Amino acid sequence: MSTPLSAAAFAAALRAEGVSVVEADGWRDHNRNHKGAWGPVNGVIVHHTVSSGTDVSVRLCYDGYDELPGPLCHGVIAKDGTVHLVGNGRANHAGGGDPAVLNAVIAENYGDRPPATHQHEGSSGAVDGNARFYGFECVNLGDGADPWPAAQLDAIERVSAALCRAHGWSAKSVIGHLEWSDWKSDPRGFAMAELRSRIAARLAGKPIATPAPQRYQPFPGAGFFTVGRDSPVVTAMGRRLVAEGCSAYAEGPGPRWTDTDRASYAEWQRRLGFDGPDADGVPGRASWDALKVPYTV
């Protein structure tokens, strides 16, 4: 049981753990403290966003929506491992949960024999998780098929370890939303027990398998993108556009450059602030470098 970190200490703890941090405008004073308690804090809850695209997901978690105002977490963990800080204080992320789970987290024995969760938002015995937990939303559709890149999993491990280290907690202070409330399924696509093992190893100073640096496809030149072009580079580009929420694809994407690829890329250019002839759907170096298309062999 700990006093919540200040915004400065929170960001510093993440950076000290090697996390790539982006601070959203106003995040240090963005919270729901007027609606209830913030702290004492007991742990970290990991979520998935059920969304695609970094910008869209960060904005969603910052603003929230009519039924659930933002912030919806403290940090958004993008597919590339970058952590976008969107809130500092009480956030609408955990909701009600089982007191048996909270007691196990406080006792630092969660995972030895996880209690069955029978209480959730609206249950008479539920406890307020928004007051007790830091929350991180990870960009993922949560359908079991959307991949979890190594860089993203590494960032989840690092942010969790950073807060455990700052508060003197063990890895058993980190749980998934599905472990907090019995009607939740997030995060879906990796095992929380394995994540806790990785966090424990990091906290113990043991060697961690570091993912190989991501290689990105160099800009092939605007002339590469012509009607009929068939290349795995086009497929990789299309998948990145889908991940960023810039998709006009009815199905695919595939290896052949089409008008659909061009329309999707034009949306990406507009997302970056280009307009007119600079948003014609033909990749240029600046927009290509920003898209970070994975290297293909």
BAKELO-587618 format. One line per 4 residues: number of its first residue (from 1); their letters; for each residue x, z, y of N, C-alpha, C. Coordinates in steps of 0.05 Angstrom, whole numbers, plus 5000, padded with zeros to 4 digits. Atoms other than C-alpha are relative to their C-alpha. Example, Ala and Ser with C-alpha at 12.3 -4.5 7.8 and 13.67 -1.06 7.14 Angstrom:
BEGIN
1> as> 5018/5000/4976/5246/5156/4910/5018/5000/5024  4984/4999/4976/5273/5143/4979/4985/5014/5022
! end
This chain:
BEGIN
1> mstp> 5017/5000/4976/5000/5000/5000/5018/5000/5025  4981/5004/4978/5034/4976/5064/4986/4992/5025  5009/5010/4974/5024/4963/5137/5006/4970/5001  4995/5028/4998/5016/4888/5149/5024/4993/5017
5> lsaa> 4977/5009/4984/5077/4851/5175/4990/4989/5027  5006/5014/4975/5077/4829/5247/5004/4970/4996  4997/5029/5003/5074/4754/5258/5029/4992/4999  4972/5007/4999/5148/4751/5275/5014/5008/4974
9> afaa> 4988/4991/5025/5167/4791/5213/4991/4984/4977  5011/5017/5022/5121/4749/5169/5015/4974/4999  4986/5026/4999/5152/4683/5191/5029/5004/4992  4972/4996/5006/5222/4712/5187/5005/5005/4970
13> alra> 4997/4994/5029/5211/4738/5116/4999/4974/4984  5003/5025/5014/5189/4669/5093/5025/4983/5003  4976/5016/4995/5248/4634/5126/5024/5012/4986  4977/4987/5014/5297/4685/5096/5000/4993/4971
17> egvs> 5002/5007/5029/5271/4665/5027/5004/4970/4996  4995/5029/5002/5287/4592/5042/4976/4982/5002  5025/5015/4997/5216/4570/5058/5002/4982/5026  5003/5017/4976/5206/4510/5105/4974/5006/5013
21> vvea> 5023/4990/4987/5158/4537/5156/4993/4983/5025  5011/5013/4977/5114/4501/5207/4979/5019/5012  5019/4981/4987/5077/4545/5257/4979/4985/5016  5022/5013/4985/5009/4519/5279/4996/5014/5027
25> dgwr> 5005/4989/4973/4992/4529/5352/4980/5023/4999  5018/4978/4998/4962/4597/5364/4997/5017/4975  5005/4986/5025/4969/4622/5293/5005/5030/5002  4992/4972/4998/5000/4689/5314/4977/5018/5009
29> dhnr> 5023/4985/4990/4934/4711/5347/4974/4991/4988  5024/5012/5012/4886/4674/5301/4993/5017/4976  5008/4983/5022/4848/4722/5256/4970/5007/5003  5028/4990/5001/4781/4755/5239/5000/5030/5003
33> nhkg> 4998/4971/4998/4802/4825/5258/4975/5013/5013  5024/4989/4988/4739/4834/5299/4977/5004/4980  5021/4997/5020/4698/4830/5235/5005/5021/4979  4994/4979/5020/4733/4884/5195/5029/5007/4999
37> awgp> 4973/4990/5002/4796/4918/5173/5020/4979/4993  4978/5016/5010/4863/4885/5165/5022/5020/4992  4982/4981/5010/4906/4929/5121/4987/5026/4994  4974/5005/5012/4933/4968/5088/4999/4977/4980
41> vngv> 4999/5023/5018/4956/4908/5048/5013/5008/4973  4991/4993/5027/4969/4910/4973/5012/4977/4984  4990/5022/5016/4988/4840/4951/4994/4973/5012  5003/5028/4992/4983/4765/4954/4980/4986/4981
45> ivhh> 5018/5016/5016/4927/4719/4930/5006/4970/5004  4994/5028/4999/4941/4646/4913/4974/4984/4995  5025/5017/5002/4886/4593/4922/5008/4971/4999  4997/5028/4995/4877/4518/4920/4978/4991/5019
49> tvss> 5017/5008/4977/4844/4480/4977/4975/4984/4992  5020/5019/5007/4799/4431/4939/4999/4978/5022  4998/5021/4980/4823/4379/4990/5026/4985/4995  4976/5015/5001/4876/4326/4997/5010/4993/5028
53> gtdv> 4989/5006/4974/4923/4310/5054/5008/5025/5014  4990/4976/4987/4966/4359/5091/4985/5006/5026  5012/4996/4974/4937/4349/5161/4971/5009/4998  5028/4993/5004/4865/4352/5137/4997/5029/4990
57> svrl> 5002/4974/5013/4878/4414/5095/5008/5022/5020  4992/4980/4980/4915/4451/5151/4978/5005/5020  5021/4997/4981/4860/4437/5200/4976/5015/4989  5022/4986/5013/4807/4459/5151/5005/5030/4998
61> cydg> 4993/4971/5004/4843/4525/5137/5003/5014/5027  4998/4988/4974/4855/4537/5211/4972/5005/5012  5026/4999/4987/4784/4522/5235/4979/5012/4983  5022/4992/5017/4742/4538/5174/4977/4981/5004
65> ydel> 5024/5016/4997/4670/4513/5177/4977/5020/5008  5022/4984/4989/4602/4538/5201/4994/5025/4984  5007/4977/5017/4588/4583/5141/5024/5019/4997  4976/4984/5005/4660/4609/5137/5021/4993/5021
69> pgpl> 4981/5007/4978/4700/4609/5202/5029/5006/4992  4971/4996/5005/4776/4605/5200/5011/5023/5016  4983/5013/5021/4828/4623/5188/4991/5007/4972  5007/4996/5028/4816/4614/5114/5023/5010/4983
73> chgv> 4977/4990/5014/4885/4639/5096/5021/5007/5021  4977/4995/4982/4952/4658/5126/5019/4976/5001  4983/5023/5001/4991/4597/5103/4989/4979/4981  5008/5023/5017/4977/4528/5075/5025/4988/4988
77> iakd> 4976/5010/5014/5028/4504/5023/4995/4971/4992  5003/5029/5004/5034/4428/5025/5013/4991/4974  4988/5011/5024/5053/4383/4967/5030/4998/5001  4971/5002/4997/5123/4375/4995/5014/5027/5002
81> gtvh> 4989/4973/4998/5133/4451/4997/5001/5012/5027  5001/4989/4973/5125/4459/5072/4977/5020/5002  5021/4980/4996/5086/4521/5091/4991/5001/5029  5011/5001/4973/5041/4515/5151/4985/5027/5006
85> lvgn> 5012/4974/4994/5024/4583/5182/4976/4995/5019  5025/5005/4985/4951/4584/5207/4986/5025/5009  5014/4976/4992/4932/4657/5214/5018/5024/4997  4985/4975/5001/4959/4727/5226/4980/5023/5003
89> gran> 5020/4979/5000/4912/4784/5208/4979/4995/4979  5022/5004/5019/4846/4786/5172/4993/4971/4998  5007/5028/5004/4829/4718/5142/4978/4998/4979  5022/5004/5019/4768/4692/5104/5010/4985/4975
93> hagg> 4990/5014/5024/4803/4677/5038/4993/5013/4974  5004/4987/5026/4792/4730/4985/4972/5007/4994  5027/4990/5004/4722/4756/4995/4999/5025/4982  5002/4977/5016/4696/4809/4949/5012/4997/4972
97> gdpa> 4987/5001/5026/4732/4826/4884/4997/5026/4985  5004/4977/5017/4736/4875/4828/5019/5023/5007  4983/4977/4993/4761/4945/4845/5020/5006/4978  4981/4995/5021/4794/4949/4776/5025/4982/5004
101> vlna> 4977/5017/4995/4838/4890/4795/5017/5011/5023  4985/4988/4977/4856/4922/4862/5016/5025/4990  4986/4976/5010/4874/4987/4826/5025/4992/4983  4977/5009/5016/4919/4948/4777/5022/4989/5018
105> viae> 4979/5010/4981/4954/4913/4835/5014/5023/5014  4988/4977/4987/4964/4979/4871/5019/5015/4982  4984/4986/5020/4992/5010/4807/5023/4982/4991  4979/5019/5008/5036/4948/4798/5002/4996/4970
109> nygd> 5000/5005/5028/5014/4939/4727/4981/4977/4993  5016/5023/5006/4971/4877/4734/5015/4981/4983  4986/5019/5018/4988/4829/4678/5007/5013/4974  4995/4986/5025/5004/4883/4627/4975/4999/4983
113> rppa> 5027/5002/5013/4931/4886/4609/4980/4994/5022  5018/5006/4977/4891/4848/4662/4972/5009/4995  5028/4992/5003/4823/4880/4673/4982/4976/5003  5020/5021/4997/4763/4836/4664/4987/5003/5027
117> thqh> 5012/4999/4973/4735/4818/4732/4969/4996/4997  5029/5001/5002/4660/4833/4737/4987/5002/5027  5011/4997/4974/4652/4843/4811/5010/4977/5018  4993/5021/4981/4652/4789/4865/4983/5002/5025
121> egss> 5014/5000/4975/4624/4772/4933/4970/5004/4995  5029/4994/5003/4554/4802/4937/4994/5021/4979  5004/4979/5020/4563/4850/4879/5001/5028/5014  5001/4974/4987/4547/4923/4896/5026/5015/4998
125> gavd> 4975/4985/5003/4614/4947/4871/5025/4985/5009  4977/5016/4992/4658/4893/4901/5015/5013/5023  4984/4990/4978/4715/4911/4948/5010/4976/5017  4994/5021/4980/4737/4872/5010/5029/4991/4997
129> gnar> 4972/5010/5003/4798/4830/4992/5012/4989/5025  4989/5011/4975/4804/4801/5062/5016/5021/5015  4985/4978/4987/4828/4869/5085/5026/5007/4986  4978/4989/5016/4878/4879/5029/5021/4980/4991
133> fygf> 4982/5020/5011/4912/4813/5012/5008/4979/5021  4992/5025/4987/4954/4759/5044/4989/4977/4983  5010/5023/5015/4927/4691/5024/5014/4974/5007  4988/5027/4996/4959/4623/5014/4983/4979/4986
137> ecvn> 5015/5022/5011/4919/4560/5004/5020/4977/4994  4982/5021/5009/4956/4506/4965/4985/4974/4999  5014/5026/4999/4938/4433/4977/4997/4988/4971  5005/5010/5027/4906/4411/4911/4970/4997/4997
141> lgdg> 5029/5005/5004/4839/4382/4890/4988/5021/4981  5011/4980/5018/4832/4436/4837/4984/4989/4978  5016/5013/5021/4805/4387/4786/5015/5000/4973  4984/5000/5025/4859/4400/4734/5017/4975/4996
145> adpw> 4985/5025/5002/4886/4329/4744/5020/4996/5023  4983/5003/4977/4916/4333/4813/5026/5014/4995  4974/4988/5007/4991/4346/4803/5009/5022/5019  4987/4980/4984/5030/4406/4827/5030/4993/5001
149> paaq> 4972/5007/4999/5097/4379/4850/5019/5024/4998  4981/4979/5003/5159/4420/4835/5006/5014/5027  4994/4988/4973/5172/4430/4910/4977/5018/5009  5023/4983/4993/5102/4459/4919/5000/5026/4984
153> ldai> 4998/4976/5016/5109/4507/4861/5023/5018/5008  4977/4985/4991/5177/4528/4886/4992/5015/5026  5008/4986/4975/5146/4544/4955/4981/5022/4994  5018/4978/5007/5090/4585/4923/5016/5024/4990
157> ervs> 4982/4979/5010/5143/4625/4887/5015/5014/5022  4984/4989/4979/5184/4634/4949/4984/5017/5020  5016/4984/4981/5128/4657/4996/4991/5026/4987  5008/4975/5014/5104/4706/4944/5023/5020/4998
161> aalc> 4976/4983/5002/5174/4733/4932/5007/5012/5027  4992/4990/4973/5186/4738/5007/4983/5024/5008  5017/4978/4992/5126/4783/5018/5004/5024/4982  4994/4978/5018/5140/4824/4956/5026/5014/5009
165> rahg> 4975/4989/4992/5211/4834/4980/4997/5016/5026  5004/4987/4974/5189/4852/5051/4986/5027/4997  5016/4976/5004/5140/4905/5025/5010/5018/4978  4990/4984/5023/5180/4930/4965/4981/4999/4976
169> wsak> 5019/5003/5023/5127/4904/4916/5014/4985/4977  4991/5016/5023/5138/4875/4847/4984/4975/4998  5015/5025/5004/5115/4807/4823/4971/5005/4991  5027/4994/5009/5053/4841/4795/4981/5006/5024
173> svig> 5017/4998/4977/5027/4846/4866/4989/4972/5008  5009/5027/4994/5014/4770/4864/4979/4992/4979  5022/5008/5018/4948/4746/4834/4987/4974/5010  5016/5023/4993/4905/4684/4833/4972/5008/5008
177> hlew> 5028/4994/4992/4836/4681/4864/4982/5003/4976  5016/4997/5024/4808/4672/4794/5004/5027/4986  4995/4974/5011/4839/4738/4775/4987/5022/5017  5012/4980/4982/4807/4773/4835/4970/5000/4998
181> sdwk> 5029/5003/5000/4736/4747/4828/4992/4982/4977  5006/5014/5025/4703/4724/4764/4986/4973/5003  5013/5026/4996/4667/4664/4794/5019/4980/5012  4981/5018/4988/4730/4632/4822/5017/4987/4978
185> sdpr> 4983/5014/5020/4775/4581/4785/5028/4994/5011  4975/5008/4989/4834/4575/4832/5021/5022/4997  4991/5028/5000/4890/4561/4827/4997/4988/4972  5003/5013/5025/4876/4511/4772/5023/4979/4997
189> gfam> 4979/5020/5005/4934/4472/4742/5027/5012/4993  4977/4986/5009/4987/4525/4729/4993/5029/4994  5006/4973/5009/4990/4594/4698/5011/5021/5019  4991/4979/4982/4993/4655/4743/5021/5018/4986
193> aelr> 4980/4984/5014/5032/4693/4689/5028/4988/5002  4974/5013/4997/5087/4641/4692/5011/5002/5028  4992/4997/4973/5088/4644/4767/5011/5028/5005  4990/4973/4996/5096/4720/4765/5027/5004/4987
197> sria> 4974/4998/5013/5154/4712/4716/5022/4988/5018  4980/5013/4982/5189/4665/4765/5005/5018/5024  4997/4983/4977/5176/4712/4823/5017/5024/4992  4985/4977/5009/5203/4771/4783/5030/4993/4997
201> arla> 4972/5008/5003/5267/4732/4766/5013/4996/5027  4989/5003/4973/5276/4714/4839/5005/5027/5013  4996/4973/4988/5267/4786/4862/5023/5015/4987  4978/4987/5014/5317/4808/4809/5027/4986/5006
205> gkpi> 4975/5014/4994/5368/4758/4836/5011/4983/4978  4992/5017/5022/5370/4719/4772/5000/4971/5008  5000/5028/4993/5387/4645/4774/4973/4987/4995  5025/5013/5001/5326/4603/4787/5005/4970/4997
209> atpa> 4998/5029/5002/5319/4531/4764/4990/4987/5025  5008/5013/4975/5318/4494/4830/4994/4971/4995  5007/5028/5004/5281/4428/4830/5020/4981/5014  4982/5020/4988/5323/4366/4844/4988/4991/5027
213> pqry> 5011/5009/4974/5318/4343/4917/4984/4974/4996  5018/5023/5001/5262/4293/4926/5014/4976/5013  4990/5024/4988/5286/4222/4937/4977/4983/5010  5021/5016/4989/5245/4178/4982/5008/4971/5001
217> qpfp> 4995/5029/5000/5237/4103/4980/5008/4991/5027  4992/5010/4973/5276/4071/5037/4981/4978/5009  5018/5020/4988/5237/4026/5084/5009/4973/4991  4991/5026/5009/5237/3957/5052/4997/4978/5020
221> gagf> 5004/5020/4979/5220/3921/5117/4971/4990/5000  5028/5009/4998/5153/3896/5143/4995/4975/4984  5004/5025/5014/5164/3829/5110/4995/5003/4970  5005/4994/5028/5160/3862/5042/4970/5000/4994
225> ftvg> 5028/4996/5005/5086/3874/5050/4984/4975/5007  5014/5026/4997/5056/3805/5041/4980/4997/4977  5021/5004/5020/4995/3781/5003/5013/4990/4974  4990/5007/5027/5010/3777/4929/5025/5015/4992
229> rdsp> 4976/4984/5007/5070/3824/4931/4992/5019/4977  5005/4983/5023/5073/3861/4864/5024/5017/4995  4977/4982/5002/5117/3923/4861/4990/5028/4996  5006/4971/5003/5116/3996/4838/5002/5015/5027
233> vvta> 4998/4987/4974/5134/4012/4910/4972/5000/5013  5027/5001/4988/5064/3990/4931/4982/5021/4987  5016/4979/5014/5033/4036/4878/5007/5027/5011  4991/4973/4991/5075/4095/4901/4991/5004/5029
237> mgrr> 5010/4998/4972/5056/4081/4974/4970/5006/5000  5029/4996/5002/4982/4077/4955/4993/5029/4992  5005/4972/5009/4985/4144/4919/5005/5020/5022  4995/4982/4978/5016/4177/4979/4978/4998/5021
241> lvae> 5022/5002/4981/4961/4149/5024/4976/5015/4990  5022/4985/5012/4909/4177/4976/5004/5030/5004  4994/4971/4998/4944/4245/4977/4996/5009/5029  5003/4993/4971/4942/4244/5054/4972/4995/5010
245> gcsa> 5027/5004/4992/4868/4227/5054/4995/4974/5015  5003/5026/4986/4878/4156/5080/4995/4979/4978  5005/5018/5023/4844/4116/5025/4975/4984/5004  5022/5018/5000/4800/4055/5027/4996/4989/4971
249> yaeg> 5000/5010/5028/4810/4046/4951/4974/5007/4986  5023/4995/5018/4748/4039/4907/5011/5009/4973  4985/4992/5023/4797/4045/4849/5029/4994/5004  4972/5004/4995/4871/4046/4842/5013/5023/5014
253> pgpr> 4987/5025/4992/4918/4040/4879/5016/4988/4977  4984/5015/5019/4957/3988/4841/5025/4988/5012  4975/5011/4990/5022/3949/4847/4998/4976/5018  5002/5025/4984/4995/3888/4883/4990/5007/5028
257> wtdt> 5007/4995/4972/4992/3890/4959/4974/4985/5006  5026/5012/4995/4920/3876/4981/4990/5009/5028  5012/4993/4975/4875/3881/5042/4992/5030/5000  5007/4971/5002/4854/3950/5016/5024/5017/5006
261> dras> 4976/4985/4993/4926/3974/5019/5005/5000/5030  4995/5002/4972/4931/3948/5089/4981/5017/5016  5020/4984/4986/4866/3982/5111/5007/5030/4997  4993/4972/5005/4890/4048/5080/5024/5007/5017
265> yaew> 4976/4994/4985/4957/4043/5114/4994/5000/5030  5007/5000/4972/4925/4027/5181/4988/5027/5008  5011/4973/4995/4887/4093/5175/5023/5020/5003  4976/4983/4998/4954/4128/5164/5013/4997/5027
269> qrrl> 4988/5005/4974/4982/4095/5226/4984/5013/5022  5017/4987/4980/4923/4118/5267/5002/5030/4999  4997/4971/5003/4931/4188/5239/5025/5009/5015  4975/4993/4986/5002/4187/5268/4999/4995/5030
273> gfdg> 5003/5005/4972/4976/4166/5336/5005/4972/5009  4997/5028/4993/4989/4092/5333/4973/4987/5005  5025/5015/4997/4936/4044/5358/5006/4972/5007  4996/5028/4994/4924/3971/5374/5017/4986/4980
277> pdad> 4984/5015/5019/4975/3924/5344/5020/5018/4985  4982/4982/5015/5017/3984/5323/4986/5014/4977  5015/4990/5022/4962/4004/5275/4986/4977/4985  5011/5024/5012/4954/3937/5241/5001/5002/4969
281> gvpg> 4999/4997/5029/4965/3964/5170/5025/4990/4987  4974/5009/5011/5034/3933/5161/5020/5022/5005  4981/4978/4996/5085/3989/5150/5023/4993/5019  4976/5000/4983/5137/4001/5203/5018/5023/4992
285> rasw> 4981/4980/5009/5198/4045/5196/4990/5028/5006  5007/4973/4992/5171/4105/5234/4977/5011/4983  5022/4991/5017/5105/4109/5196/5008/5002/4971  4991/5000/5028/5139/4094/5130/5016/5026/4995
289> dalk> 4983/4976/5003/5190/4150/5139/4983/5025/5000  5018/4977/4999/5134/4198/5157/4983/5003/4975  5016/4999/5024/5095/4180/5094/5015/5012/4976  4983/4989/5021/5153/4200/5049/4991/4990/4972
293> vpyt> 5007/5012/5026/5140/4152/4991/5021/5006/4980  4980/4993/5020/5174/4177/4928/5016/4976/4990  4983/5021/5011/5232/4137/4901/4990/4990/4974  5008/5012/5025/5214/4089/4845/5023/4986/4987
297> v> 4979/5013/5015/5259/4062/4791/4989/4976/4984
! end
